[in-house]
Amino acid sequence: VQVVESGGGLVPPGGSLTLSCVATGSRLDIYDMQWYRQAPGLPREVVATITGTKRTTYADSVKGRFTISRDYNKDAVYLQMNNLKPEDTAVYYCHIEGTEWGKRTDAWGQGTQVAVSS
């Protein structure tokens, strides 16, 4: 399984960004797709999750500002981030869980940098 993120960048406080992630593999059946982030010196934390049944959950710190969505046909997940704050600065990672050729699998992307600064 390969997972590739895109869409990071530098934005001023209050700005918006949309991250994208696409997973590719053979006979891939994805259950959950998640966005994590890791700021310097801090542990990686889950930001948002979207399940195979379209249920979404968010970290308290991003509720009302971030929206996770998914294209089930393309095995893609997106993270719309609005009203960004300096504390949102981090490397954002996409994580998928599912099966490949019927075997349980999970995979991480390489990460995309988001920097919020004036």
GROMACS elastic network, one bead per residue, 0.5 to 0.9 nm:
[ bonds ]
;  ai    aj funct       b0    kb
    1    23     6  0.67937   500
    1    24     6  0.56741   500
    1    26     6  0.75371   500
    1    28     6  0.78766   500
    1   100     6  0.76647   500
    1   105     6  0.81278   500
    1   106     6  0.79312   500
    1   107     6  0.65584   500
    2    22     6  0.81362   500
    2    23     6  0.55530   500
    2    24     6  0.52454   500
    2    25     6  0.64460   500
    2   107     6  0.71081   500
    2   108     6  0.78986   500
    2   109     6  0.73212   500
    3    21     6  0.67738   500
    3    22     6  0.57459   500
    3    24     6  0.65744   500
    3    94     6  0.72315   500
    3    95     6  0.76931   500
    3    96     6  0.79790   500
    3   107     6  0.67378   500
    3   108     6  0.60831   500
    3   110     6  0.76411   500
    4    20     6  0.81870   500
    4    21     6  0.54522   500
    4    22     6  0.55145   500
    4    23     6  0.65899   500
    4    24     6  0.86849   500
    4    94     6  0.77370   500
    4   108     6  0.83344   500
    4   109     6  0.51710   500
    4   110     6  0.67373   500
    4   111     6  0.79626   500
    5     8     6  0.84977   500
    5    19     6  0.70397   500
    5    20     6  0.55087   500
    5    22     6  0.66921   500
    5    92     6  0.84943   500
    5    93     6  0.72903   500
    5    94     6  0.66353   500
    5   109     6  0.61787   500
    5   110     6  0.71088   500
    5   111     6  0.63409   500
    5   112     6  0.63063   500
    6    18     6  0.86970   500
    6    19     6  0.58065   500
    6    20     6  0.52539   500
    6    21     6  0.64237   500
    6    22     6  0.89416   500
    6   111     6  0.81974   500
    6   112     6  0.62231   500
    7    17     6  0.71524   500
    7    18     6  0.59774   500
    7    20     6  0.60803   500
    7    21     6  0.88322   500
    7   112     6  0.71765   500
    7   113     6  0.85843   500
    7   114     6  0.85466   500
    8    17     6  0.71571   500
    8    18     6  0.75871   500
    8    19     6  0.62784   500
    8    20     6  0.88745   500
    8    91     6  0.85316   500
    8    92     6  0.80883   500
    8   111     6  0.89762   500
    8   112     6  0.52997   500
    8   113     6  0.51913   500
    8   115     6  0.79535   500
    9    17     6  0.78281   500
    9   112     6  0.80431   500
    9   113     6  0.61948   500
    9   114     6  0.50618   500
    9   115     6  0.61418   500
    9   116     6  0.84181   500
   10   113     6  0.83102   500
   10   114     6  0.61346   500
   10   116     6  0.58412   500
   10   117     6  0.71240   500
   11    14     6  0.81809   500
   11    15     6  0.57913   500
   11    16     6  0.71885   500
   11    17     6  0.77619   500
   11    84     6  0.79889   500
   11   114     6  0.79768   500
   11   115     6  0.63777   500
   11   116     6  0.50398   500
   11   117     6  0.62724   500
   11   118     6  0.75648   500
   12    15     6  0.55109   500
   12    16     6  0.85617   500
   12    84     6  0.76935   500
   12    85     6  0.81479   500
   12    86     6  0.83031   500
   12   115     6  0.83414   500
   12   116     6  0.53672   500
   13    16     6  0.86473   500
   13    83     6  0.69015   500
   13    84     6  0.54242   500
   13    85     6  0.51116   500
   13    86     6  0.63678   500
   13   116     6  0.57544   500
   13   117     6  0.59610   500
   13   118     6  0.64455   500
   14    82     6  0.70094   500
   14    85     6  0.64051   500
   14   116     6  0.86145   500
   15    81     6  0.83048   500
   15    82     6  0.62220   500
   15    83     6  0.54176   500
   15    84     6  0.54394   500
   15    85     6  0.82096   500
   15   116     6  0.81131   500
   16    80     6  0.75088   500
   16    81     6  0.53981   500
   16    83     6  0.61548   500
   16    84     6  0.61749   500
   17    79     6  0.81595   500
   17    80     6  0.61759   500
   17    81     6  0.52437   500
   17    82     6  0.67693   500
   17    84     6  0.82115   500
   17   114     6  0.85624   500
   18    78     6  0.68123   500
   18    79     6  0.54969   500
   18    81     6  0.59212   500
   18    82     6  0.85859   500
   19    77     6  0.83350   500
   19    78     6  0.54801   500
   19    79     6  0.50016   500
   19    80     6  0.65214   500
   19    81     6  0.79733   500
   19    92     6  0.85668   500
   19   112     6  0.83277   500
   20    76     6  0.71791   500
   20    77     6  0.59844   500
   20    79     6  0.66027   500
   20    80     6  0.88520   500
   20    94     6  0.86390   500
   21    75     6  0.84188   500
   21    76     6  0.54515   500
   21    77     6  0.52540   500
   21    78     6  0.62569   500
   21    79     6  0.87369   500
   21    93     6  0.88648   500
   21    94     6  0.64132   500
   21    95     6  0.89956   500
   21   109     6  0.80340   500
   22    74     6  0.73366   500
   22    75     6  0.59126   500
   22    77     6  0.66252   500
   22    78     6  0.88976   500
   22    94     6  0.87714   500
   23    28     6  0.87390   500
   23    30     6  0.88431   500
   23    74     6  0.81446   500
   23    75     6  0.56230   500
   23    76     6  0.63441   500
   23    77     6  0.87125   500
   23    96     6  0.77869   500
   23   107     6  0.87593   500
   23   109     6  0.87168   500
   24    28     6  0.74157   500
   24    74     6  0.88699   500
   24    75     6  0.73436   500
   25    28     6  0.55031   500
   25   100     6  0.71462   500
   26    29     6  0.89442   500
   26   100     6  0.62795   500
   26   101     6  0.67337   500
   27    99     6  0.79171   500
   27   100     6  0.53903   500
   27   101     6  0.50844   500
   27   102     6  0.76432   500
   28    75     6  0.87863   500
   28    98     6  0.73280   500
   28    99     6  0.58558   500
   28   101     6  0.66543   500
   28   102     6  0.81083   500
   29    75     6  0.86709   500
   29    97     6  0.86178   500
   29    98     6  0.55268   500
   29    99     6  0.51898   500
   29   100     6  0.63397   500
   29   101     6  0.83810   500
   29   102     6  0.81035   500
   30    33     6  0.74690   500
   30    51     6  0.88174   500
   30    52     6  0.72055   500
   30    72     6  0.86987   500
   30    75     6  0.73441   500
   30    96     6  0.67767   500
   30    97     6  0.58524   500
   30    99     6  0.63862   500
   30   100     6  0.84210   500
   30   105     6  0.89822   500
   30   106     6  0.89581   500
   31    50     6  0.86833   500
   31    51     6  0.59167   500
   31    53     6  0.83301   500
   31    96     6  0.75059   500
   31    97     6  0.56633   500
   31    99     6  0.79770   500
   32    49     6  0.69380   500
   32    50     6  0.58186   500
   32    52     6  0.57657   500
   32    53     6  0.88509   500
   32    95     6  0.82898   500
   32    96     6  0.58648   500
   32    97     6  0.53128   500
   32    98     6  0.69169   500
   33    48     6  0.85558   500
   33    49     6  0.58678   500
   33    50     6  0.54897   500
   33    51     6  0.63965   500
   33    52     6  0.82289   500
   33    70     6  0.82628   500
   33    76     6  0.85642   500
   33    77     6  0.68494   500
   33    94     6  0.72925   500
   33    95     6  0.58241   500
   33    97     6  0.65345   500
   33    98     6  0.89505   500
   34    46     6  0.72269   500
   34    47     6  0.74545   500
   34    48     6  0.56493   500
   34    50     6  0.63520   500
   34    51     6  0.84943   500
   34    68     6  0.85361   500
   34    77     6  0.80525   500
   34    93     6  0.82057   500
   34    94     6  0.57679   500
   34    95     6  0.51049   500
   34    96     6  0.63317   500
   34    97     6  0.86557   500
   35    45     6  0.87311   500
   35    46     6  0.61358   500
   35    47     6  0.54482   500
   35    48     6  0.53271   500
   35    49     6  0.65223   500
   35    68     6  0.83816   500
   35    77     6  0.87226   500
   35    78     6  0.86879   500
   35    79     6  0.75991   500
   35    92     6  0.67392   500
   35    93     6  0.56444   500
   35    95     6  0.62627   500
   35    96     6  0.89331   500
   36    44     6  0.65205   500
   36    45     6  0.53844   500
   36    47     6  0.50497   500
   36    48     6  0.71089   500
   36    49     6  0.89147   500
   36    91     6  0.83404   500
   36    92     6  0.56408   500
   36    93     6  0.50284   500
   36    94     6  0.63272   500
   36    95     6  0.74001   500
   37    43     6  0.85663   500
   37    44     6  0.55427   500
   37    45     6  0.55351   500
   37    46     6  0.65114   500
   37    47     6  0.66362   500
   37    88     6  0.86247   500
   37    89     6  0.87270   500
   37    90     6  0.58386   500
   37    91     6  0.54209   500
   37    93     6  0.58139   500
   37    94     6  0.86879   500
   37   111     6  0.85142   500
   38    41     6  0.82574   500
   38    42     6  0.63258   500
   38    43     6  0.60419   500
   38    45     6  0.63652   500
   38    46     6  0.89647   500
   38    89     6  0.85406   500
   38    90     6  0.52211   500
   38    91     6  0.53337   500
   38    92     6  0.65778   500
   38    93     6  0.80985   500
   39    42     6  0.54537   500
   39    43     6  0.73859   500
   39    44     6  0.74247   500
   39    87     6  0.85718   500
   39    88     6  0.82314   500
   39    89     6  0.65473   500
   39    91     6  0.63887   500
   39    92     6  0.88278   500
   40    43     6  0.83362   500
   40    90     6  0.71838   500
   40    91     6  0.86392   500
   42    45     6  0.86348   500
   45    59     6  0.86471   500
   46    49     6  0.77338   500
   46    58     6  0.80337   500
   46    59     6  0.68433   500
   47    57     6  0.83845   500
   47    58     6  0.57795   500
   47    59     6  0.51142   500
   47    60     6  0.85983   500
   47    61     6  0.83339   500
   47    62     6  0.72165   500
   47    66     6  0.87832   500
   47    92     6  0.89007   500
   48    56     6  0.71208   500
   48    57     6  0.55696   500
   48    59     6  0.62949   500
   48    62     6  0.84856   500
   48    66     6  0.82598   500
   48    67     6  0.80238   500
   48    68     6  0.65215   500
   48    79     6  0.82528   500
   49    55     6  0.78940   500
   49    56     6  0.54388   500
   49    57     6  0.52675   500
   49    58     6  0.66161   500
   49    68     6  0.71750   500
   50    53     6  0.79507   500
   50    54     6  0.57762   500
   50    55     6  0.55092   500
   50    57     6  0.67924   500
   50    68     6  0.68329   500
   50    69     6  0.71014   500
   50    70     6  0.74274   500
   50    77     6  0.84213   500
   51    54     6  0.51141   500
   51    55     6  0.52702   500
   51    56     6  0.66008   500
   51    57     6  0.89732   500
   52    55     6  0.74330   500
   52    72     6  0.84231   500
   53    56     6  0.89566   500
   54    69     6  0.84553   500
   54    70     6  0.81742   500
   56    67     6  0.89205   500
   56    68     6  0.73035   500
   56    69     6  0.84852   500
   57    63     6  0.87995   500
   57    68     6  0.86757   500
   58    61     6  0.81204   500
   58    62     6  0.66287   500
   58    63     6  0.58865   500
   58    66     6  0.80900   500
   58    67     6  0.84452   500
   58    68     6  0.85562   500
   59    62     6  0.56638   500
   59    63     6  0.63843   500
   60    63     6  0.53408   500
   60    64     6  0.89065   500
   61    64     6  0.89016   500
   61    65     6  0.87681   500
   62    65     6  0.54509   500
   62    66     6  0.56309   500
   62    67     6  0.87511   500
   62    81     6  0.85218   500
   62    88     6  0.86493   500
   63    66     6  0.62213   500
   63    67     6  0.81963   500
   64    67     6  0.77825   500
   64    82     6  0.87004   500
   65    80     6  0.82288   500
   65    81     6  0.61044   500
   65    82     6  0.51188   500
   65    83     6  0.61795   500
   65    84     6  0.77078   500
   66    79     6  0.66676   500
   66    80     6  0.54884   500
   66    82     6  0.60296   500
   66    83     6  0.85445   500
   66    84     6  0.88959   500
   67    78     6  0.80539   500
   67    79     6  0.56527   500
   67    80     6  0.50388   500
   67    81     6  0.66056   500
   67    82     6  0.84911   500
   68    77     6  0.71724   500
   68    78     6  0.56468   500
   68    80     6  0.63831   500
   68    81     6  0.87918   500
   69    76     6  0.85941   500
   69    77     6  0.57431   500
   69    78     6  0.52421   500
   69    79     6  0.65770   500
   69    80     6  0.81132   500
   70    73     6  0.88933   500
   70    74     6  0.85729   500
   70    75     6  0.75247   500
   70    76     6  0.57139   500
   70    78     6  0.61040   500
   70    79     6  0.89190   500
   71    74     6  0.54957   500
   71    75     6  0.59917   500
   71    76     6  0.51485   500
   71    77     6  0.62461   500
   71    78     6  0.83490   500
   72    75     6  0.51682   500
   72    76     6  0.66869   500
   72    77     6  0.83525   500
   73    76     6  0.78360   500
   74    77     6  0.87254   500
   77    94     6  0.83009   500
   81    84     6  0.65766   500
   82    85     6  0.89848   500
   84    87     6  0.82529   500
   84    88     6  0.64534   500
   84    89     6  0.86936   500
   84   116     6  0.67015   500
   85    88     6  0.53889   500
   85    89     6  0.75675   500
   85   116     6  0.61204   500
   85   117     6  0.80262   500
   86    89     6  0.56313   500
   86   115     6  0.73491   500
   86   117     6  0.59030   500
   86   118     6  0.87966   500
   87    90     6  0.80474   500
   87   116     6  0.76107   500
   88   114     6  0.75459   500
   88   115     6  0.74307   500
   88   116     6  0.67368   500
   89    92     6  0.89153   500
   89   113     6  0.78189   500
   89   114     6  0.53985   500
   89   116     6  0.54733   500
   89   117     6  0.83318   500
   90   112     6  0.84861   500
   90   113     6  0.60971   500
   90   114     6  0.55322   500
   90   115     6  0.66066   500
   90   116     6  0.88835   500
   91   111     6  0.58228   500
   91   112     6  0.54001   500
   91   114     6  0.59911   500
   91   115     6  0.84654   500
   92   110     6  0.88482   500
   92   111     6  0.52937   500
   92   112     6  0.52666   500
   92   113     6  0.61922   500
   92   114     6  0.69769   500
   93   108     6  0.68149   500
   93   109     6  0.58017   500
   93   110     6  0.67356   500
   93   112     6  0.66093   500
   93   113     6  0.89754   500
   94   107     6  0.83370   500
   94   108     6  0.58010   500
   94   109     6  0.53274   500
   94   110     6  0.80939   500
   94   111     6  0.70634   500
   95   106     6  0.71560   500
   95   107     6  0.57097   500
   95   109     6  0.65631   500
   96   105     6  0.82417   500
   96   106     6  0.54110   500
   96   107     6  0.55081   500
   96   108     6  0.67536   500
   96   109     6  0.88716   500
   97   104     6  0.76399   500
   97   105     6  0.59508   500
   97   107     6  0.68681   500
   98   102     6  0.87875   500
   98   103     6  0.80981   500
   98   104     6  0.57068   500
   98   105     6  0.54515   500
   98   106     6  0.62650   500
   99   102     6  0.51889   500
   99   105     6  0.51769   500
   99   106     6  0.78298   500
  100   103     6  0.52683   500
  100   104     6  0.65181   500
  100   105     6  0.63765   500
  101   104     6  0.85440   500
  102   105     6  0.89965   500
  108   111     6  0.81759   500
  109   112     6  0.85954   500
